[in-house]
Amino acid sequence: MAKHHLNLEREVQLRDYDGLVAHTSLVFTRYMFLALQQRFHAVINAMLDAIMGAAVDIIKSAQKSFAEFSLTPIPASGNNEQ
């Protein structure tokens, strides 16, 4: 994680211990939220990839079934004998 994502460059200039501890706690909390957001995006992208892969497989099998169905000859109906 880069320093600019956590606003560490010029965010605060504290000299007392309590302020430094509070600032460090806020930075850690901010980091946890950014890491959680990154993890959610990774999971969502993986789920979308899986869904799209399944949809493509279904479409391919449907196209194959349709192609097989359309290639079978249609039996003649009725009596055409004279």
N, C-alpha and C positions, 0 to 999 in steps of 0.2 A: 504494500500500500504506500503510495507516495505521500510526502509531507503536505503537499498542497491539498490533497483530498481531506486530510485531517485538520487543516488550518493550523499548522504548527509554526508557520514562518513568523508572522508578526501579530499573532492573535492576542497575546497577553504578556506583560512583563511584571512578574510578581517577585517579591523578595521574601515574603514570609512563608513559612512551612505549610500552614493551613491552605493558603491560596494555591500553592504548587500541588498539594494533594488533591484539592478540588478540581483544578485544571486537568491534572493527570487522569482523574476519574472520568471527567467529561470526555477526554480524548479517547480513553479506552471504550467508553460507552458508544461513542460515535464510530469507532473502529468496528465494534461488534455489529452495529446496525448495517454498516457498509458490507461487512463480510456476509451477514445474513441475506442482504439484498442480492449480493453476487451469487450466493448459493441458490436462492430461489430462481434467479434467472437461468442458471445452469440446469436446474431440474425442469423448469418450464420448457427450455429449449430441447432437452432430451425427450420430454413427453411429446412435444410437437413433432419431433423427428420420428418417433415411434408411431404416432397417429398417422402422419403423412405416409410413412412406409407401408403401414397396413392398408391405407386407402389406395395406394398405388397397386399393391398386390391384389386387392379386391377388384379394381378396375381392369387389371391385366387378365385375371381369371374370367371376369365377365366378358371381356372382349374375345377371349379364346373360346368360351362356351358359345357365344353368339356366332363366331366364325364357323365352328363345327356345326351348329344348328343350321346356318344358312347354306352350308355345302351339302347337306343331306337332300337327296331328291324327294320331291313331293309326289306321293303316290297319286295316280290318276283316279278320279272319283267318277262314279256313274258307269253306265254301259255305253260304250262308244262302238260296239259291234253292230254291224248291219248285215 
